Amino acid sequence: MLNKLKNLNKDIAFFDVHSPEFAEYGRVIEGMDVSEICETARKIEMPNEGSVYQASVESFEALYIAKQIEDTVFGTLPAQIGYCYGHSNMLNATEWHACSELNIAVTPLVLILGKRSDIKDGRLDSAHMKAFYVPEGTVIEVYATTLHFCPCEVSADGFGCVVGLSVGTNVPLDAPTDDKLLFRKNKWLLAHEDNSALMAKGVVAGIYGENYKINY
């Protein structure tokens, strides 16, 4: 699959999360049994188009793995275990948090990642971004210094990705702040200049260059 994706997407640097290149962006977490949470996730119906993000899924958080995630990634602090799923194949935007993010690939998927240090004066050249293939069943920690956004699908069936974050992340702000990039609680967001839908919601257009599309 990785070789196929590389051949179909020569305009972006493409790697597997098990490659040394991923070390700047996150780490693969070995030895975590994700069979139960993946089985639970697959019972959630895929949308016909577009993607869905649920910050907290009660059926996920009732599982034993939820405590493992809190201990392993969040140092025993409370975590919310949610789900991002559906259809997406574009860069479109990038976000970051003041904490790591845990991802469990319920399906194979691709993440387009960058580094916060590449944002200069609120602007980001998409040429700095890299694509990483995440095989089904893989568990990764995406560091707080890493730029990321909605996963990209690698088949017409769509993608599914369990998302673990500090409790309260991605919920609406109580009041506007002076930080124009702070879109939700603990969620800073930059839209690509081509993404009129996000800009209409007040997201700052700060990504220039190619709006990468992942072909499969």
C-alpha positions in Angstrom: 0.0 0.0 0.0 2.8 2.4 0.9 4.5 2.0 -2.4 1.2 2.4 -4.3 0.5 5.7 -2.4 4.1 6.9 -3.1 3.6 6.3 -6.8 0.3 8.0 -6.9 1.3 11.0 -4.8 4.7 12.1 -6.1 4.1 15.8 -5.2 4.4 15.2 -1.5 7.0 13.4 0.6 5.4 10.0 1.6 6.4 7.8 4.5 5.1 5.1 6.9 4.7 5.9 10.6 7.2 3.1 11.3 9.9 4.9 9.4 12.6 7.0 11.1 11.1 10.2 9.5 8.1 9.9 11.8 10.2 10.5 15.0 10.0 14.2 14.6 6.2 14.2 14.6 5.2 11.4 17.0 5.8 7.8 18.0 4.2 4.4 17.5 2.8 2.8 20.7 3.3 -0.9 20.7 1.6 -3.6 22.8 -1.8 -1.9 23.2 -4.7 -4.3 22.4 -7.1 -2.2 20.2 -9.3 -5.0 18.9 -12.2 -4.2 21.2 -12.3 -0.4 20.5 -11.8 -1.0 16.8 -14.7 -3.4 16.8 -16.8 -0.9 18.7 -15.9 1.8 16.2 -16.8 -0.2 13.2 -20.4 -0.4 14.4 -20.7 3.4 13.9 -22.2 4.0 10.4 -20.1 5.9 7.9 -21.5 9.0 6.3 -22.1 8.9 2.6 -19.9 12.0 2.2 -17.8 14.3 4.3 -16.3 13.5 7.7 -17.6 13.5 11.2 -15.8 14.2 14.5 -17.1 13.2 17.9 -14.9 14.5 20.7 -16.2 12.0 23.2 -17.7 8.6 22.5 -19.3 7.0 25.6 -18.9 3.5 24.4 -15.2 4.0 23.8 -14.6 5.6 27.2 -16.3 2.7 29.0 -13.6 0.3 27.7 -10.5 -0.7 29.6 -8.3 0.8 27.0 -9.5 4.3 27.9 -7.5 4.1 31.2 -4.5 2.7 29.4 -4.6 5.7 27.1 -4.8 8.1 30.0 -1.8 6.5 31.7 0.3 6.0 28.6 -0.2 9.3 26.8 -1.6 11.8 29.3 0.2 10.9 32.4 -3.0 9.8 34.3 -4.7 13.1 33.5 -8.4 12.8 32.3 -8.7 12.1 28.6 -11.6 12.2 26.2 -11.8 9.3 23.6 -13.5 10.3 20.5 -13.9 9.3 16.8 -13.1 11.0 13.5 -14.5 9.1 10.5 -15.9 9.4 7.0 -14.5 10.7 3.7 -11.6 13.1 3.2 -8.6 13.2 0.9 -7.3 16.8 1.1 -4.9 18.8 3.3 -7.4 21.7 3.5 -6.2 23.0 6.9 -4.0 22.2 9.8 -4.4 22.3 13.6 -2.5 21.8 16.8 -3.1 21.4 20.6 -1.2 22.1 23.8 -1.1 18.4 24.4 -0.3 15.2 22.5 -3.1 13.4 20.5 -3.5 9.7 20.5 -4.7 8.1 17.2 -5.8 4.5 16.6 -6.2 3.6 12.9 -9.5 1.7 12.8 -8.9 1.6 9.0 -5.7 2.3 7.1 -5.3 6.0 6.6 -2.9 8.8 5.8 -2.0 11.8 8.0 -0.6 15.0 6.5 1.8 16.4 9.1 3.9 19.4 9.6 5.8 21.2 12.4 4.6 24.2 14.4 8.0 25.7 14.0 7.4 26.0 10.3 4.7 28.6 10.9 6.2 32.0 10.3 4.2 35.2 11.1 1.0 33.1 11.0 1.8 31.7 7.5 2.7 28.1 6.5 4.1 26.9 3.2 2.5 23.5 2.5 5.8 22.4 1.0 6.9 21.7 4.5 4.2 19.1 5.0 4.7 15.3 4.7 2.3 12.4 4.3 2.4 9.4 6.6 0.7 6.1 6.0 -0.9 4.6 9.2 -1.7 0.9 8.8 -4.9 -0.5 10.3 -4.7 -1.2 14.0 -1.7 1.1 14.5 -1.6 3.2 17.6 0.4 6.5 17.5 1.0 9.5 19.7 1.1 12.8 17.7 3.2 15.3 19.6 1.9 18.7 20.6 4.5 20.3 18.3 3.0 18.5 15.3 0.6 20.1 12.8 -2.2 17.7 11.7 -5.8 17.7 10.5 -8.5 15.3 9.3 -7.1 11.9 8.2 -7.2 11.0 4.6 -8.9 7.8 3.3 -7.0 5.2 1.2 -10.1 3.5 -0.2 -13.7 4.5 -1.2 -14.9 2.9 2.0 -13.6 5.9 4.0 -11.5 6.2 7.1 -11.9 5.7 10.8 -9.6 7.0 13.5 -10.0 6.9 17.3 -8.8 10.2 18.8 -7.7 10.7 22.4 -7.1 14.2 23.7 -7.2 16.1 27.0 -10.7 16.6 28.3 -12.4 19.7 26.9 -10.3 19.9 23.8 -12.2 20.9 20.6 -15.3 22.2 22.4 -16.5 25.8 21.7 -14.7 28.7 23.4 -16.6 30.3 26.3 -15.8 33.7 24.8 -13.6 35.1 22.0 -9.9 35.6 22.7 -7.2 37.9 21.3 -5.7 34.8 19.6 -7.2 34.7 16.1 -5.9 31.2 15.5 -7.6 29.7 18.6 -10.7 28.2 17.1 -11.9 25.9 19.9 -10.6 25.1 23.3 -7.1 23.8 23.0 -7.4 23.9 19.2 -5.5 26.3 17.1 -6.4 26.2 13.4 -5.1 27.5 10.1 -7.1 27.0 6.8 -5.6 26.6 3.4 -6.2 29.7 1.2 -8.4 27.5 -1.1 -10.7 26.4 1.7 -13.5 29.0 1.5 -15.8 26.9 3.7 -13.5 27.1 6.8 -12.7 30.8 6.1 -16.5 31.5 6.1 -16.5 30.1 9.7 -13.9 32.6 10.7 -10.8 30.4 10.4 -7.7 32.4 9.4 -6.3 31.5 5.9 -2.6 30.9 6.6 -1.6 27.9 4.5 -0.3 28.7 1.0 1.2 26.5 -1.7 -0.4 23.2 -2.9 -3.5 22.0 -1.2 -2.5 18.4 -1.3 -4.9 15.7 -2.4 -4.1 12.1 -1.5 -4.8 9.8 -4.4 -5.3 6.1 -4.0 
